Amino acid sequence: MKLTQLSKRDRRLLGVAGIALLLYFPLQYFILPYWDAQGRASENIEAKTRQVLKYRKVLLGQDSVKEALKAAQQQTAQQESGLLSSPTDALAGAEVQGILREMVLSKGLTLRRSDALPVRGLTPEYSKVSTRMEVFGNMDQFVNLLVGMEIAPRILYVEEMRLTPVQLNNPRNKQVMATLMVSALKPRVQGS
């Protein structure tokens, strides 16, 4: 059968079928796959955007963590500047006794005795150096000594304190005998 023998209606249907075939193949193999790929790409872009935002948050947090760590290290270094600087336990004990002797004499008190106590390890990083001392003087001088310990460049703390009035029956006499156990911290030397 020839194309000229077909009726006008059949020729139109055949033309429409040809056009449909011409549209079907490019749509099926080129346009629709491209369209699907673009849809998946937009989904991927949204997922990647969320992922990038999460990474940015982590990076911003990382900077704040670094800053907090740096601030903590500075505070630690500042606090550790108040520790004893002697490398050995014996020298640290002598350093504490020397600091206390100077403070006692500068406040006008009389140092009766000063005994070094054994050094104790508190943590793997720090040791406690203690000394027991007995001082004699007026109550206001003793208060000035305690204030001086608080504002001293080295960190000193009183662990024990015993005050005894010199004259029990005389309230006007402000002289006291004080026994103190004062301690300070020192960094532990590796291997000790």
C-alpha positions as CSV (number, residue, x, y, z in Angstrom):
1,M,0.0,0.0,0.0
2,K,1.2,3.4,-1.0
3,L,0.9,6.6,1.0
4,T,-1.2,8.1,-1.8
5,Q,-3.8,5.3,-1.5
6,L,-4.5,6.1,2.2
7,S,-7.4,8.2,3.1
8,K,-7.0,11.7,4.2
9,R,-7.9,10.7,7.8
10,D,-5.3,7.8,7.8
11,R,-2.6,10.2,6.5
12,R,-3.3,12.6,9.3
13,L,-3.2,9.8,11.9
14,L,0.1,8.6,10.3
15,G,1.5,12.2,10.5
16,V,0.4,12.6,14.1
17,A,2.0,9.2,14.9
18,G,5.2,10.3,13.2
19,I,5.3,13.5,15.1
20,A,4.5,11.6,18.3
21,L,7.5,9.3,17.6
22,L,9.7,12.2,16.9
23,L,8.7,13.8,20.2
24,Y,8.7,10.5,22.2
25,F,12.4,9.5,21.6
26,P,14.0,12.9,22.5
27,L,11.6,13.2,25.5
28,Q,12.3,9.6,26.7
29,Y,16.0,9.5,26.3
30,F,17.1,13.1,26.7
31,I,14.7,15.6,28.2
32,L,13.1,13.5,30.9
33,P,16.4,12.0,32.2
34,Y,17.8,15.5,32.3
35,W,14.8,16.8,34.2
36,D,15.1,13.9,36.7
37,A,18.8,14.7,37.1
38,Q,18.0,18.3,37.8
39,G,15.5,17.4,40.5
40,R,18.0,15.1,42.2
41,A,20.7,17.8,41.9
42,S,18.4,20.3,43.6
43,E,17.8,17.8,46.4
44,N,21.5,17.3,46.6
45,I,22.1,21.0,46.7
46,E,19.8,21.4,49.7
47,A,21.4,18.5,51.5
48,K,24.9,19.9,50.7
49,T,23.8,23.3,51.9
50,R,22.6,21.9,55.2
51,Q,25.9,19.9,55.5
52,V,27.9,23.1,54.8
53,L,26.0,25.0,57.4
54,K,26.7,22.3,60.0
55,Y,30.4,22.4,59.1
56,R,30.4,26.2,59.5
57,K,28.8,25.8,63.0
58,V,31.4,23.3,63.9
59,L,34.2,25.6,62.7
60,L,32.8,28.6,64.5
61,G,32.5,26.5,67.6
62,Q,36.0,25.3,67.1
63,D,37.3,28.9,67.2
64,S,35.3,29.6,70.4
65,V,36.7,26.4,71.9
66,K,40.2,27.5,70.9
67,E,39.7,30.9,72.5
68,A,38.3,29.3,75.7
69,L,41.3,27.0,75.8
70,K,43.7,29.9,75.3
71,A,41.9,31.9,78.1
72,A,42.0,28.9,80.4
73,Q,45.7,28.5,79.7
74,Q,46.3,32.2,80.4
75,Q,44.4,32.0,83.7
76,T,46.3,28.9,84.7
77,A,49.6,30.5,83.9
78,Q,48.6,33.6,85.9
79,Q,47.5,31.5,88.9
80,E,50.7,29.3,88.7
81,S,52.8,32.5,88.9
82,G,51.8,32.5,92.6
83,L,53.2,29.0,93.2
84,L,56.6,28.4,94.7
85,S,59.4,28.5,92.2
86,S,61.9,26.2,93.9
87,P,62.6,23.0,91.9
88,T,63.3,20.7,94.9
89,D,61.2,20.0,98.0
90,A,64.0,21.2,100.4
91,L,64.4,24.5,98.6
92,A,60.6,25.0,98.5
93,G,60.4,24.5,102.2
94,A,63.1,27.0,102.8
95,E,61.4,29.4,100.4
96,V,58.1,29.2,102.4
97,Q,60.0,29.7,105.7
98,G,61.9,32.7,104.2
99,I,58.7,34.3,102.9
100,L,57.0,33.9,106.2
101,R,60.0,35.1,108.2
102,E,60.1,38.3,106.1
103,M,56.4,38.8,106.6
104,V,56.4,38.2,110.3
105,L,59.4,40.6,110.9
106,S,57.9,43.3,108.6
107,K,54.7,43.3,110.7
108,G,56.6,43.7,113.9
109,L,55.9,40.3,115.3
110,T,58.4,38.0,117.0
111,L,59.1,34.7,115.3
112,R,59.5,32.1,118.1
113,R,60.0,29.1,115.9
114,S,59.5,27.8,112.5
115,D,59.4,24.1,111.6
116,A,59.3,22.7,108.1
117,L,56.8,19.9,107.6
118,P,57.1,17.0,105.1
119,V,56.2,17.9,101.5
120,R,53.1,16.0,100.3
121,G,52.0,15.3,96.8
122,L,48.5,16.5,96.2
123,T,48.1,15.6,92.5
124,P,50.5,14.5,89.8
125,E,51.1,18.1,89.0
126,Y,51.4,19.8,92.4
127,S,52.9,19.3,95.8
128,K,52.0,21.0,99.1
129,V,54.8,22.6,101.1
130,S,53.9,23.3,104.7
131,T,55.5,24.9,107.7
132,R,54.4,25.3,111.3
133,M,55.4,28.6,113.0
134,E,54.8,30.3,116.3
135,V,54.7,34.0,116.5
136,F,54.3,36.5,119.4
137,G,52.9,40.1,119.2
138,N,49.9,42.3,119.4
139,M,46.6,41.2,117.9
140,D,46.6,44.1,115.3
141,Q,50.1,43.0,114.1
142,F,48.8,39.4,113.8
143,V,45.8,40.6,111.8
144,N,48.2,42.6,109.5
145,L,50.2,39.4,109.0
146,L,47.1,37.5,107.9
147,V,46.2,40.3,105.5
148,G,49.7,40.3,104.2
149,M,49.5,36.6,103.5
150,E,46.3,37.2,101.5
151,I,47.8,39.9,99.3
152,A,51.3,38.3,98.9
153,P,52.5,37.6,95.4
154,R,52.9,33.9,96.5
155,I,49.7,31.9,97.2
156,L,49.8,31.1,100.9
157,Y,47.0,29.6,102.9
158,V,46.6,28.9,106.6
159,E,45.5,25.4,107.4
160,E,45.6,25.6,111.2
161,M,45.6,28.5,113.6
162,R,45.7,28.6,117.4
163,L,45.6,31.9,119.2
164,T,46.4,32.1,122.9
165,P,46.3,35.4,124.9
166,V,49.6,36.0,126.8
167,Q,47.8,37.3,129.9
168,L,44.4,35.7,130.5
169,N,43.2,38.0,133.2
170,N,44.2,41.3,131.6
171,P,41.7,42.3,128.8
172,R,43.8,45.4,128.0
173,N,46.8,43.4,127.0
174,K,46.3,42.6,123.3
175,Q,49.4,40.4,123.0
176,V,48.8,36.9,121.7
177,M,50.8,33.8,121.0
178,A,49.8,32.3,117.6
179,T,50.6,28.9,116.2
180,L,50.0,28.6,112.5
181,M,50.4,25.9,109.9
182,V,50.9,27.7,106.6
183,S,51.1,25.9,103.2
184,A,51.9,26.8,99.6
185,L,51.9,24.8,96.4
186,K,54.7,24.1,94.1
187,P,54.8,22.4,90.7
188,R,56.1,18.8,90.9
189,V,59.2,18.1,89.0
190,Q,59.0,15.2,86.6
191,G,60.5,12.1,88.2
192,S,59.9,13.2,91.9
